[in-house]
Amino acid sequence: MDIIVRFMLCCLLIIVPCSIEAAPPEYMSRFCTNSSANYTPNSMFQANRKTLLSTLASNATRNQGYYNYTVGRNSKNIVYGLSLCQGDLLPKDCQECVTAATKDILTRCPNEDGGVIWYAECMVRYESRYFFTFFGAMEEGLIAYLWNVKNVTDETQFQQVLGSTMNSLAMRASEGKPINNQIIKSFAIGTANLSALQSLYALAQCIPDLPEAACRRCLSVAISYLQSHNNSQGGRVLVSTCTVRYELYPIYRNIATAPPPPQVINPPPPRSADPSSFARRKGNGGISSKMVISIVAPICVALVLFFIGYCYFIRKKKIRGATPQQETGDDEITTIENLQFEFSAIEAATNNFSPDNKIGAGGFGDVFKGVLTNGQQIAVKRLSKGSGQGAQEFKNEVVLVAKLQHRNLVRLLGFCLQANEKILVYEYIPNRSLDSILFDPERQRQLDWLKRYKIIGGIARGLVYLHEDSRLRIIHRDLKASNILLDQDMNAKISDFGMARIIGGEQTHGDTNRIVGTYGYMAPEYAMHGQFSLKSDVFSFGVLVLEIVTGKKNNTFYQSDEAADLLSYAWKQWKNSTPLELMDPTLIDSYSRSEVTRCFQIGLLCVQEDVEARPSMALVLTMLTSHSVSIALPKEPPFYYTSKSGSQPSEGISDESASKSTTISVDDSSITGVYER
């Protein structure tokens, strides 16, 4: 072992100094918001902007080079921002690029309330408005196009290769396809042969939060810009939500790719002050620093990974059984056994399931807070032996959640199937569930309008991922306030996938004899007939939106002679053009009239009785964040009572008179079916 270690270290000492120091981060373009709401140098907005940009620089390497953050509370001085590095960058290079960009944007957009700056390998954006709940719409002006001034000789053949290569990369980036077994979210690279001596190198990247369809749409627009200068030897299009680039020399690194062409292409002319032309290679000839790095870096990385892997293999033998194997960055586990916890480790973490550590109780058992031997806090869901969740449902939850990786979903750490126990171990979420704050008269003031609007957007993002962007199409079927957890920054995380239904291929609906869920949140077609679909979750989301805006439970009686539940009362207020009268009064000092009204309308659209009339979650996200999108007028929701003594609906299942939501389960058949997408 000592001989191997010494050999590896010697190799590193020999190889690493050979690499040429990378050029400093290179500025490409910028766009500053031309708004009348500019700010003076000493304003609170400017102070918050500096804090935001500093935070982005400090956290640039988190989440595979993508980070977003918000500073401020008052709507007049709040600042939202994000940073994104090219998917193949080393952490050090990513850090340097974002640091340079955050400093540069202060001078290039000195007093503007928004702006985006693009560097060769990263971008930074800030705005005074909330913009990163959804990035589906192309924003006017936030596009920059740069091209190589040298032209190709065979334009027709080059155009064919370029078009097919870029379209393939757009598909792979939007679908999250792995690059040589390494998954880098929303990033794709590729090489194509132009001739025996020349190759085309290209890349495509989206903001990681971008839904699959929106990513593909953004990349398609960017590619169309590239093709407008289809005879150039290189070009890049920089959009606020995606990037595409191609050259006749390597433009990416750190990921194993096909070897570069044997002939070195002459470099384009030195970059002038004109931003419409550019050159990536320095000097008048020879090999550029990036070429050297692209060759040397993979060798260094391979040696380091071999050494780390060997050490990890030795260490894993010593700790097996204490904690589950940690994830390696892939969004799928290799085997289910890798997630298993020893029962003794869970007992120790929860102090033998001490009542003092109990933090909640769900329909299938109790939840405890625990601390592992390494100090990591966990949430332990101990399923009751008499619960309705059988072995099949338990397996479903483990398999499903382990494969899901999204910032708005609770992360599963492992499970235990020992000592006649069925236990799930999740990441610990400090603020617990949404209902514990939203419906508490004392604590609900913690949720001002900005936080509630962010929570609504987070839930929507999570559902879009489940419905459209995950590898399996998933219907939650029990979406409710108690299944929405809030982290320390009040970001929403959807939990409890024990009732999720996986639908294969393009199937978007199904039938079941087992009705599982919570009264008040279930869509009528599901509650009465067992017919579920993606729109069943949309209905539950609509109920949640109305609850978040009003601060009231759906099953709360408002005025016994006028309405029996929240949906009925919200519809009445909407028809009377007085929806703000239903708004939580604690929001009076922080709410946005247009946003609250918009949320009411979206909520009512989601709870329409006509399944087809309900919008998809992707459309809901667009309506939440793009004020240029028109919203249809909602129709009357189900179970609507004109008055307490008036006509009753012919069918109904909702038990709104209860003080608490009721979880139901009619055990006639298996709950979950698993299909390949």
N, C-alpha and C positions, 0 to 999 in steps of 0.2 A: 504493500500500500504506500509506504514512504517513498519507494522508488518511483511509483506512478505519479504521486503528487509532485515530487521534485521535477520530474520530466515535464509535466504539464506547466508548472510555473516557469520553467526555463523557456519553453516554447512561447509562452505569453510574453515574457520579457524580451524575447528576440523579435517577435512578430509585431507587437503593438507599437513600438517606436518607429517601425517602418512606415506607418500610416501618415500621410500628409495631413497637417492640421486643416480641418474643414474651414471653408470660407465663412465669414460672418453672415448672419441672416440677411437676406436680400429683399429689399422692399419691391413690391410689384405695383400696387394700386391702392386707392382708398376712395371712400364715398362718405361724405358728411351730410347729415340731415339738414336741409335748408328750411329751417323752421323759425317762426317768429318767437318761439319760446326759448331763445338762446339765454345763456346764463353768464353772470358776471364772474370774474376770477375768484372772488371770495365767498361765493354763495354756498349754501348747504349742499346743493346739487353737485357742485364742483368737488367739494370735500368727499361726498359719497362716491363720486366717479373715481377719484384717486384711490379710495379704499377698495372699490370693486376691482379696478385694474391691477392693483397690487395683489389682491387675493387670487385673481386669475393667474397671474404670473407664478405665485407660490404653489398653486395646485395644478399647474399645466400638465403634469405627467400622470395625473390620476385618470382612471377610467379609460385606459388606452389613448391618452392624449386628448380627451374631451372633458370639459368642465364648464358648468354654468353656475351662476351665483347672483344673488340680489342683495342690495344694500339700501337701507332706508325704509321708513314706514309710511310717511306722509306721501300722498299721491303727487305732491308738487316737487318732491326732491328724491323720490325713489329711483334707483338705477338698476337695470337688468343687464346682464352681460354673459358672454361665453367666449371660450377659446377652443380651437381645434387644430391639432397638428396632423400633418400627413401621416397616414397609417403605418409607414415603415420606419419612422424616425426613432432613433435611440432616445431614451429619456433625457439625456444631457442636451442633445440637439433640440429636442422639443422645448425644454426649459429655456434655452438661449433664444430660440425664435420667438416664443410668446413674450418673454421678458422684453426683447427689443420692440416687438409690436405694441405692447402696452405703453411703453414710453413714447414711441413714435406717434401714436394716435393722439396723445395729449397735445402735441405741437401741430399736427396736421388738421385736427378738429378741435381747436382751442376752446371755443365757447358754445359749440353746437350741442343739442340735447340728444344726439344720436350719431353713430358712425360705425363704419366697418373698415378694417384695414387688412389687406392681403399681403403676406410675405411669400417668398418662394415655397416655403414648406409649412406654413401655418396661417391662421387668420384669427382676428380678435374683433368682437362686436360689442357695442353697448347701446342701450336705448333707454329713454325715459318712459317708454310704454312696454307693456308685457308682450313679448314676442316669441318666447320659446316654448309655449305650450304646444304649438303646432307650427310646422314650417312648410305647410303644403302649398301655399300660394307663392308664385313668383312675384317678387316685389320690384316695382318699377325703379330703375336706376341702380339697383344693387347687383349689377352685372359688369364685369370688366373682361375685355378680350385682348390678348397679346399674341403676336405671331412672329415667327422667324422670317427675316427679310429674304432669306435664300429660298429658292424654289426647287421643286423636284423636277426631274427630266421627263418622266413618264407619268403625266397627271392622271390618265384614265386608270392605269393599273394601281397607282398609289391610292387613288380615291376608293377603289373597291376594297383594298386591304384595310385602309383606315376605317371605312364605314363598318365593315364586318367586325373588326377588332373592337371598336368603341361600343358598338351595340352589344357585343358579348360581355364587355366589362360592365356596362350599365346594368345588364341583367344580373350578373354575379354580385355586384355591389349592392343592388337593391334587395336581393334575396339573402345576402349574408353568406355566400358560399365561401368555404375555407380556401386559403391559399397554402398549398403544400401542407395540408393538415393543420394549419394554424388559422384560427378564426380571428379576423380583425374586423370589427363591426363596420359595415357599410363602406368597405374599402376593397378595391380590386386592381390588380396589375396584370399586364400581359405583354407578350412579345410575339411578333409576327414576321415572317421572312418576306422581304421585298425582292431579294435576289440571293444568289449564292454568297455574296459578299456584303450584304446590307440587311439590317433588321429594323423593324419599327418597335419602339418601346412606348407603352401607354399606361395610363392609370385613370381611375375614376373613384370619386369619394363623395359621400353624403354626410350631412350632420347625423350622428348616430340616432337621434330621437326621431328622425324622419320615417314615417310609415313607408312600407315597401312601394306602394303605388305612387306616393308623392316623390320618393327618391327617384324612381324610374322616370317620372314626368320631368323632374328638374334636370336629370342627366340628359334626357332627350332634347330639351331646349338647349342645353349647353353644347351638345354635339352638333346641333343644327348651326350654332354660331361657328364652331370649328370648320364645318363643311363650307361655310361661306368664303373661306380662304383655303380651298382644298389643294392648292398647289404649293403651299408653304411646307418647308422641311420640319417645321415644329410649330406648336401653338398651345395655348391654354386658355380656358374660359373659367373665370372666377365668379361664382354666384354666392349670394349670402347663405345658401343652403347646400351647395354642392360644387364640385370642381372636376374638370377633366383636363387632361394634358397628354401630348404625344411629342416624341422627338426621335431622331435617328441615332441617339446614343442613350446609354442607361440613365434613367431618371429616378430610380428607386434603389433601395438597399436593405440589408438586414433580413431579407426573405429570399430563400433559394429560388433562383430562376434559371431559365435557359441561359447557356453561356453567351456572352456578347459576340457580335460578328467579328471575324478575324481582322477585317480592314477597319482602320480608324477613319471615321468621317471627318473631313475638314471642318473646323469650327466655323460658326457664323461670325460676322463682323462683331467687334466690341460693341457692347450696349451703349447706345446714345442716350441723351436726356429725354428723347421722345419715348413715351411709354408704349407706343404702338409697336415697337420692335424690341427684341431682347436676345441675349445670348447666355447660355448657362455655363459654357466652358471658357476658361480663362486663357489668355495668351494667344499667340499666333499659331501654335502647333503643339504636338506632343499630347500627353495624356493629362487630363484634368484631375484635380484633387478628388472630384466625385467619382471618376473612373477608378482611381486607386482605392478609394474607400469602398466602392461597391465590390471590389475583388478581395481586399484584405479583410474587411469587416466580417463577412460570413465565415472566414476561416477562424478568426478570433472567437466569434460567437459559438461556433461548433465545438471548439476546444473547451470553452468555459462551460457550455451546456453539458458536455460529456463529464467534466469534473463534478459539476453540481449534481448531475443525475446519479453518478456513482455514490457520492456522499449521501444523497437522499435515500438511495436504496438501502445503504447500511443503516442509516438512522431509522428508517421506517420499520425495520425489524425490531428495533428496541421499543418503539412507542405503539406498535400495533395493539389495539384493544383499549387504549386509553382514550383516544379521540378518533373520529373518522378521518380517512384520508382527505386532505384538503384538495380543493378543485385546482386544476392546472390552467384554468383560463378557458378551456373548452366549455361550451354550454351544454354538453351531454356527458353524463357519467359513463365510465367504461362498463362497470357492473354494479348491480344494486348493493353488492356486499361492501363496496368501497364507502358506502354511507352509513354503515352500521355502527352504532354505539354499544358499548357494553352496559348492561343494566346497572352494574356496580358504579360505573362512572356517572351515570345519570342520578343515581341515588345520592352519591357524594355531592354532586353539583347542586342539588335541590335540598340538601340537608334532610334526606329521606322523605322528600315530599312534605316538608313542614308546612302547616297551615299559614305560617308567617310569610312563606314564599308564594302563596297562591295569589295570582293576579287576575284571574278570570275563570269563567265557566262557560263552555259552549254547549251546543246541543248534544255533543258526543262525549263530553268529559271535561275535566278541569285543566287549567293552564297554570304552570308554575314558572317562576323566575329562577334561573340557576346560574352558577359561575363555574366554568371548567377549571381544571388545574392550571391552565395557561393564562387564566384571568379573563377569558372571553365570556361575556354575558350571553345567556341563551334563554329562549322561551320553550318550555317543555309542555307539549300537549299530551296528557295522559288519558287515553280513551277508556271510558268506563266499560266494565265487562258486560254490562247489560245494555250498552248503547246500540243504536240502530246501525252503526257503521261496522260492517263485517270485514272479513279478511280481504274481500275483493275491493271494497271501497278504500280500505287502508292501503292496499297495493296501488290503487289508482292515484291516491294523493301523493304517495312517494314518487312514483314514476313520473307523474305530471309535473309536480313542482320542481323536481330535481332537474328537469330539462328546460325549465323556464328561467330566463335571465333578463330581467327588466327592472329599471329603477323604481317602477310603481307596482312591483309585486314583492311580497314577502319571500325572502330566500330560505329555502330548506337546507339545513345543515346536515341532517341525518335522521336515523330512526332506530328503534329497538323492537325486536320481536323475541324477547326472552322472558322467562319466569311468568309465562301466561300473561304478559303485558304487551300492549300495542302502544308505542310511544313515538311521537314526532318531535323533532328538535328543530326549531327555527331560530333565525337571528332575533335578537331581542330589540323590540321597538319601544323606546322610553316613554312616549306619550300615550301608549296603549291605543284603545279604539276610539273612533270618531264619536260614537254615541256617548262615551263617558264624559266628553267635553261639551259636545253640541247640545245635549239635552239636560245639562246640569245648569241650573239658574245662576250659580256662582261662577262656574268655570267658562261658560259660553262666551264671556267677554274677551277671553283670550283669543277668540277667533274673529278678528276684524274682517272687513270685506276682502282685503287683499289676500289674506290667508285662505278664506273660504273659496275665493275664485281660483286660487292655486290648487286647492284640494279638488275642486270640480274638474279642473284641467288634468290633474294627475290621475284621477279615476278614469277619465275618458282615455288618456294615453294608454293606461294599463289594459283597458278593454279592447282598444284598437289592436294592441299587441296580441291579445288572446284570440281575437276574432280573425285577424288578417295577417299579422306579421310573424307569429310563431310558426314553428315547423308543423305543428298540429293545430287544427282549428278547434278552439275550445269554447264551450259555453259554460259559464260559471254556475248558473241556476240558483245561487243563493246570495246574490249581491245585496247587501244591506249595510247600515251604518256600523253595526258591531263587527262587520268583516272588513272594515276599512281601518287600518292602523296608521298612526301618525308618528313619523320619526322626530328627531330633535329639532329639525327645521320645518316641521309641520308639512312635510311632503307626504302625500297619500300613498299607501301601499295596500294593495288588495290581498286579502288572505283567505284561508279556508277553501281549498280546492277539492275537498272530499266529495262534493256533489257535481264536480265538473263533468261535462259530457264531451267526449272527443268525437268529432265528425270527420270522416275521411274525405279526401279529394275536394270536390266542389260542393259537397252536400252541406246544406245550411239549416236543416231542420230534421226532426225525428219525432217518434212517439214513444211513450213509456206508460206502463201500468203502475209505475211507482212514482207518486207525486212527492217531490222532496223540495222543501224550501220554507219560506216564512210568510205567513199571511200579511197582507199589506204591501208586499214587494213583488208578489208573483203576478205575471201577466195572466189575464183571464183565460186565454186559450190553453195555457199550461195548467192552471189551477183546476179548471173544469173538465178538460178533455185530455190532459196529458200531452198536448202538442207543444213542443219546445223548439226554439230556433234562436238564431243570433238576436232576433228582435225581442226575445224574452228578456235577455240581459238589458237591452235598450229600455224596455219598460221599467225594470228595476232601477236603472240609472236615472230615469226621469223622476221616479219617486224620491231618490236620494237627492237630486238637485233641488227639488221643492223643499225637502226637509232642511237642507243646508241653508237655503235662503231664508226660510221662515224660522228655523230653530225649533220646530215642532215635529213630533212624530206623526206619521201618516194616520195612525189609529187614534189620534187625539180628537175628541169632540170639541168643536169650536162653538157653534150656536145650534143647540139641539133642534130648533125649529127651522133651520136653514140648510144645514149640511151635516153629514155624518162622518166625513173624513177629510183629509187634507186635499185630496184630488178634487172632491166636490167643491170645497170652499175656494180652492185656487181657481177653478173654472168659473165660479160665480164672480169672483173679483176680476178675473180677466174679461168676462163679458160686460162687466160694469165699468171697464177701463180704469180700475183702481187696484192694480196688482201690488203697488207699493204699500198699501194698507196692511198687507199680509207679511211684509218684510219684518224680520227680527228687529225689534226696536233698539237693540244694543248696537246695531250697525249704523245708526243715524249719523254718527260723526265720521264714518269712514267709507260709506257706500258710494258707488257710481250709479247714478240713475239709469243710464243707458245699459250698463252691464247687468244690473239687477233685473231690469225689464226683459233684457235679452235672455237671461237665465230662466225666468218664468216662462217665456214663450217656448224655449227649447225643452224645458221640463214637460210642459203640456203636450208638445209634439211627440215626445217619447212615450207618453202614457196613453196615446190614442188607442181606442179599441181595435181599429182596423190595423192589422199587423203590417200590411204593405205601406200604410201611410206613415209609419214610424221611420225616422231617418236611420241610416247606418251610423255606427260610432265614428267612422272616418268623417262623415258629413257633419256629425255633431261637433267634432273637433274644429272643423273649418268654420262652422257657425259661431263657435265660442271665441275664436281668435281673430277672425277676419271680418271686420265690420263692413267690408264692401260686399259681403255675401248677403243676399236677401233671404229672409226666413219666411217660410209658408205660415199661413194662419192655422192654428191648431183646431181640431174638432173635439167635440165633447168626449171626455174620458169615460171609461166603464164605471159602473156602480154609481152613477151620478143621481143624486136625490134632489128633486126640486124643492122639497120640504119634508119635514119629518112625517107629516100626516098625509103627504101627497102620494102619488103613485110610486110603487116600489118596482125595482127591476125584476124581470121574470127569473133571472138566474143570478146567483152570487155565491161566493164562498168566503168573502172577507169577514173576519171576526173583529171588526173595528172597535167593539165595545170593551174588549179586553184592555187592561192597562199596560200589558206588555205584548210584544210580538210573539206569535206562537209558531214553533217549528213543527212541521208535519211530515210524516213518512208513512206511506201505505205500502207495506212490504209485500209486493206480489211477484216481483221479478228483479233481476239484476239491474242496478242503476246505471252502470257505465258500460259503453261499448268502445273498443279501441280499434281504430282503423288507420292504415297508412294514408298519409296525405297524397 
